[in-house]
Each structure stands twice: as structure tokens, then as C-alpha cells.
Amino acid sequence: MVAFVTSPEGLPVVILGAGLTGLSTALHLRHAPYLLVERGQRVGGKARSERRDGYTFDVTGHWLHLRDDRVRRLVDGLFSAGQLVEIERRTGVWLQGVMLPYPFQANLHGLPLPVVRDCLVAFMEAQVEAARPGVAPPATFREFAERRFGRGIAELFFVPYNTKLWGVTPDELAPDWGSRFIPLPEPEQVIGGALGLRQEGLGYNARFLYPRAGGIDQLPEAMAARIRGRNPEAIRVGCAAEEIDVVGRRVKLVGQDDWLEYRALVSTIPLPQLVARIPAAPPEVREAAAALRWVSWRYLDVATRRAPPLREHWVYVPELHVPFFRVGVYSNALPAMAPPGAGSLYVELADRSGRPDLPQVIQHLVAMGALHDAQDVAFTELREIECAYVLLDDAYGPATATIHQWLRGVGVRACGRYGAWIYNSMEDSIIQGMEAAAWAEA
Ligand SMILES: Cc1cc2nc3c(=O)[nH]c(=O)nc-3n(C[C@H](O)[C@H](O)[C@H](O)COP(=O)(O)OP(=O)(O)OC[C@H]3O[C@@H](n4cnc5c(N)ncnc54)[C@H](O)[C@@H]3O)c2cc1C
């Protein structure tokens, strides 16, 4: 039997999933009683951290980029003065044995001169072509990259990097998937960067915040502490939603006989999993859910005995023969992420299955300066993210529209990165929680 506190006004808002979206929803509910139900044993979802032998690792880099004043106020209020550090991004691109500043498209200097020349010529041709009247918009992400940056830059960076990251070619990706996140430098910046004038600070994430004590999980834990301070019963961990009866407005939890009635349901669990838990979902909604694709991926936590030679916080690695696409050094941002003088890293692997070739990975890490040598590795752990990125292909727009329209009609709000089925940031998730709370109380 699930015990939860209901107010005399009636039934609770039930929130599925205690990642940042679910936690933010709960935090922003002012009047309605609520119950936050989390399948895992801890809150945080993707924004959680693992600790071992004095090393701390997140679910790969989770850097907090805040632009919204409401979120900034909320986050500032959760931490006391000095507990959050603001850090200026140091990011690179490792290509052809050279460490270039990020973004690649504005920092070609350092590559062999004929390569730089070819990239610049193709970039200028693409600019001329784009200015022609009546040019049709790009149909795929590959077309977007070629038309915006030219073939050279697309072939050296955008095509291979995105192939490794998504596990499909950019021909299968929607043209605008990264529109908010990909820096679009002006011609003078591309040319300046090719000549050696470093173009830094471009893009949405030039600065980020991070908890001084180490571990992004400090953020969800602080949110959960505030929620529990109001109502110690409001969060249930180790408690998964099994079935949803949208007609009777009730949820069945795994291992519980009784159903939990709700006044409104906010779901942050992956959208296809939500639909699969609603027997009343009509065939067109099930069909739409079956069309949704996602990318699982694997990464390594790497603990090093010495601090890595690399100064960057994270590095993009586009070349297909290198078995990873991004490497980050948590301890370069926050030394507290590793024991004194040591390092903690994440390595995002291009292969989705099979045993990773660890010696090969280490050899490439040494080559790029992420490790001094193989003896420097204290331990590694292989981890998997079951649903990391929602695949933004042609099908996802119409399919998500069909599902959300139906869900709205039956009083369910599916939100957050996996609930809404989008590409988003932690800040976006917190904002979606605010909006879900307003919806539930409206
Ligand atoms: C690899 C990677 C790197 C990222 N890097 C950054 C970054 O640097 N900066 C940034 O701002 N953002 C980053 N993000 C995005 C960020 O992680 C998300 O925006 C945010 O954490 C999503 O929160 P959420 O609550 O919507 O989803 P989740 O965190 O996935 O939370 C959903 C919760 O639902 C629970 N759940 C699932 N099924 C059930 C069930 N049946 N019943 C009950 N509970 C259930 C899950 O256990 C989970 O806790 C990154 C994401 C990934 C995958």
C-alpha cells in the first residue's frame, strides 16, 4: 500500500520520474498536493553522479549553462554563497593530430595549409550559393552542414562527428536538430580563425556553473531536500509506474496492489515507454510511438593517478578511426572531482555494443594528451545510457505531435527531455517542470 499525503482539497498531482524535470515540477507546485514517483533508488535521472575511491563521475559532462533568470534565481537559492563555481569553457577539437580550439568551423588554423585553403574555398562557395534567391531549405543535417559551412568543414567535422555521436549518418537527421546549439560564425570569424586569430567564446555554452563540492547530483539533491523539507513523503524512490488508466485517472505502481488516483499526471519517463503503459492508447498513438527512435550509448569513467596533461574541459573527436567521439576531464573544471593531483575523465564511445578495445582507447587518449601513459590509469568503468539522445529524424515531428495531442486530451502532460521527446539541456528541463506545475494547477 502506497502511503502519501493528500490535502483535503483532493487527489495529488502524480509526477513520474525524479530527474530535473520531475523535481522542478514538484518544486513549483504551490497549492496542489503531489507525489513524485521514481523508478531508481536515487533522484536526479541523467543528472546524477557516481563516486569511487575519491573520484567523482557524472553521466558524462553535465555542465550547467543558465540563461533564464528564473532558473538562475532558483539555482542560486538552492546553494549557499560560493557553493557554485562559474567556469569559462575550455574546449577543443582533436583532428589529424592537432588540438584546435572549439568551434572547428571558426578555428581551422593549425591544420595543413592545403586543407585550410580547401575548407575556406568551399565555405565561400557555400556562402555565395546560400545567397542565391529561391534556394530550397536543406532536407537533412548533412545538407545543412554542407550549405552552411561548405563541404570541407562538413566532411572533416560535422559528418563524421555526428555519425559517431548518433550512430546513424547525418542523412537520417533532421536539418535543424542542432540549430540552437551549433555556433554559426560570420565569414570574418571563419577567415580570422583560419589565419590564426583564435575564435573563442562562440556558441551558447561559453561559461558554465558547477557545484564546488563536486558532482552535478548536488543540484537534484538540493531540489529534493527542499521538496522533502515541505513534505517528507512527497518523493518515492524505487517505485516504478507500471500501468496508467487514463479513464479512471489512476496509476498502478510496480509491486503495489492498490492504484494511485491522480488529479493530473505529469510524465517525464521516455515517451514510448509512457504510451506502452497506457492500455487505452488508440492504434494511431501506438503506431506513432513505434516510429520513435533513440540512441543508447556507452561511456567510460576513467580515473587517473596524475592530472592529465590536457587543459581542456572537454574535446570533440570527429575522426572515424578513433573509437570515441568526446572526452572530458571533470577534474580540469573542478579539482574536487578527483583526489589531489589526480584526474577523473569521461570517454564517450562510438561503438554501441561489444567489448570496447581498452588498449586502443588508452592509446588514443595518450596521443591526444588526455593521459600521460597507460600506467596512469587507476581504474575504468564501462557504463551505458539506455536512452541518451532522442533521434531527431523525419518521423519524430509528426509522431510526437500525434502522441502529445492525444495525451493532452486525456489529461496527461509528458515533458522533459524524454517525456516531450526532444533535445534539451538541464535548464530547459527545469523550465519545463515550471510549466508543468502551472499546467497541473490551472
Ligand atoms: C550524455 C548526456 C550529456 C548531457 N550533458 C548536458 C550538459 O552538459 N548540460 C546540460 O544542461 N544538459 C546536458 N544533458 C541533458 C540533461 O541530462 C537533461 O536535460 C536532463 O537531465 C533531463 O532531465 P529529465 O528529468 O527530463 O529526464 P531524466 O533525467 O531521464 O529523468 C527521468 C526519470 O524518470 C525515471 N523513470 C523512468 N521510467 C520510470 C517509471 N516507469 N516510473 C518512474 N520513474 C521512471 C528515470 O529513472 C529518471 O530518473 C545531457 C544529457 C545526456 C544524455
The ligand as an ORCA input file, in Angstrom:
! r2SCAN-3c Opt
* xyz 0 1
  C      25.132     12.202    -22.276
  C      24.405     13.436    -21.905
  C      25.095     14.608    -21.636
  C      24.400     15.759    -21.272
  N      25.108     16.898    -20.993
  C      24.460     18.011    -20.592
  C      25.173     19.204    -20.251
  O      26.410     19.261    -20.267
  N      24.436     20.299    -19.888
  C      23.085     20.301    -19.840
  O      22.478     21.335    -19.489
  N      22.381     19.183    -20.151
  C      23.019     18.048    -20.523
  N      22.308     16.914    -20.830
  C      20.830     16.967    -20.782
  C      20.271     16.707    -19.376
  O      20.762     15.467    -18.879
  C      18.754     16.628    -19.437
  O      18.216     17.804    -19.999
  C      18.073     16.427    -18.092
  O      18.860     15.737    -17.157
  C      16.788     15.639    -18.355
  O      16.034     15.532    -17.178
  P      14.630     14.786    -17.208
  O      14.111     14.869    -15.838
  O      13.774     15.351    -18.288
  O      14.948     13.266    -17.628
  P      15.727     12.126    -16.765
  O      16.900     12.724    -16.100
  O      15.953     10.989    -17.686
  O      14.670     11.738    -15.663
  C      13.615     10.834    -15.904
  C      13.442      9.960    -14.679
  O      12.347      9.055    -14.888
  C      12.656      7.852    -14.232
  N      11.785      6.793    -14.757
  C      11.891      6.126    -15.937
  N      10.901      5.231    -16.045
  C      10.148      5.331    -14.942
  C       8.963      4.682    -14.490
  N       8.339      3.737    -15.213
  N       8.426      5.050    -13.297
  C       9.032      6.002    -12.532
  N      10.154      6.649    -12.917
  C      10.705      6.326    -14.102
  C      14.141      7.662    -14.533
  O      14.727      6.752    -13.627
  C      14.668      9.083    -14.396
  O      15.138      9.344    -13.087
  C      22.975     15.751    -21.199
  C      22.284     14.559    -21.476
  C      22.976     13.417    -21.818
  C      22.204     12.164    -22.083
*
